[in-house]
Amino acid sequence: HPVPAAATVTEGQIREVARGGVLTYPAVTSCLTVTVRLRGGGLVGAHASLFQVPGELRSDAILPALRKSVAGRPVAAVEVRGAVGAWHPGYFTRAIEAYGEGEAIPQPQGRDFEGLAQAVALGLKQPRGKVTVEDVPDGDQIVR
């Protein structure tokens, strides 16, 4: 099936657009977006939410699913954007929902740019040097 030129990526979803395409991540507040720039020019994006949206991917499932979507194609860069201060890097390997009653959920300690970059690099099996992390204000994110 042909890859679209534009796509909207809502919480817990992964979408891909062709070279020159545009990804829109609507109403990013407590979320992080992870955009993989393919060397061939396309974009594959994931909208990671702190809390699972029913029927969508949990935070600890989103990076493996994104890696599967990239499917071994050469990656130019990985851009992480959003509410950096709301995220503990561990949420990418164990979602908040995975903790039982009485278990301590790790809390973010300030804005951990390096920890998040390392977690995303590890989850996507990409070199740390390809990953950038940017704290951006609430709102729609448009990535071209």
Secondary structure, DSSP 8 states (H G I E B T S, - for coil): ----SEEE--TT-EEEE-TT-EEEEEEESS-EEEEEEETTS-EEEEEE-SS--TTS--HHHHHHHHHHHHTT--EEEEEEEE-GGG--GGGGTS-GGGS-TT-------S--HHHHHHHHHHHHT--GGGEEEEE--SEEEEE-
